[in-house]
């Protein structure tokens, strides 16, 4: 599966993901089984940004793996992927919950937006320390 390979290559460019023990096979299996959904953006023919889901229940979904290749940051790609994925989850009555540990990830979620998004149905935004 080419998408799994491209997603794996993107992950390798993200410093915060260095400790993750992911593989092309694990990504492929998660996508194929429906255990994970991934929204991504291609630029210059390669995946440069994505947001994924995991741990879906009947009423909520965890948003993880939000990232953008360092050479393509500042274009709103991660925000777009996260927003589209979250919008689609809300349409299915699943409330997204975003977990992050990178301070830069929290920057695209200003406090006033977090409150507004909670009012729109987001379950939570959690900073992992």
N, C-alpha and C positions, 0 to 999 in steps of 0.2 A: 504494500500500500504506500504509494508515493507521499500522500499527505502525512502519514506517520513519520516517514523519514525526514520530511521537511520540518515538521514540528520538533522532532528530536534535534535537528541541526540548529533551529532557533533557540531551543533551551540551552544548548551548549554555549551560546553567546551571552547568556544572562548570568552575571556574577552571582546574584542572589540564589541561583539554582544550582550552584556548584556541588552542594552536598546532596542533591537529589539523586537517587539511584534509579533513574528511569532508563528505559530502553525503547528502541523502535518496536520491539515485540509487545511490550507492555502498553504502549500508546495504541498500537494497532488493535490489540485485544479490547481495550477500554472503548474504543470507537466502534468496533465491530459488534460488541456485545450490547451496546447502548448504555453501558455504565457511565459513559462520559459523552458530553457534547462539546464540541470545540468550534468557536467562531473565529475566523482568521481573515487577515488582509494580506494580499499579495502585492508586491511592488517590485518592478524589474524582474518578474517571473518567479520570485521566491516569497515564501511566507515570512513576513516581517513583524507581525503582531498577532496576538491571539488572546482569548479568554476561554476557559473551560469550566465544565461542571463536574461535580462528583457528589456522592452521597445524596442522591435524590430520594425524597420521600413523597408521600401523596400531597403534601402541602408546602414543601420547602426544598431548596436546592442550594448546595454550597458552590460558590464561584471561586475558582482557584486558577493558578497558573497564568494570571494576567501579565503579559509582558510584551515588550517591543524591542527589536534588535537595536543595539546602541546607535547604529548609523541612521536610524529612521525615527528617532524619538523627537518629540516636540510637534508632531503633526496631528495629534489627537487620535491616533490609531487605537491605542489601548482603551481609551474612553469610549470610542465608537463600538469596539467589539464587546465591551462590558455592557454598554447601554443596550445594544441590540439583543444580546443574549438574555439580559435581564428582562427586557420588554417581552420577548417571546416566552419566557418562563412565567411572567405575570399573566400573560394571555391564557396559560394553562392552569391558572390558580396556584402556581408554585411561587413562594416568596423567596427571592434570592438572598443569600447571606454571603458577603464577601469577607474573606480572611486575608490579611496581609501583614508582612513584617518589614517591609521596605518603606522608610519614611517618604520616599518619592512616590510610592503607590498611594499613600494617603493624601498627597498634595492634590491629586485630581479629584479628591472628595472633600471639598471645603465644608466646614461645619454647617453653614447655612444650607448647602446642598444635601448634606446627610439628613438634616431635619426634613427638608422638602421631600427627599426620596423615601424616608420612613413614612411620611404621610401618604405617599403614592403606593406603598405596599412593600417596600424593602423590609426584610426582617431585621437585619443588623449589619453593621460594619464593625469588625473586630480587629483591633491591632494586636498582633501576637508579639509578646515581649521576649 
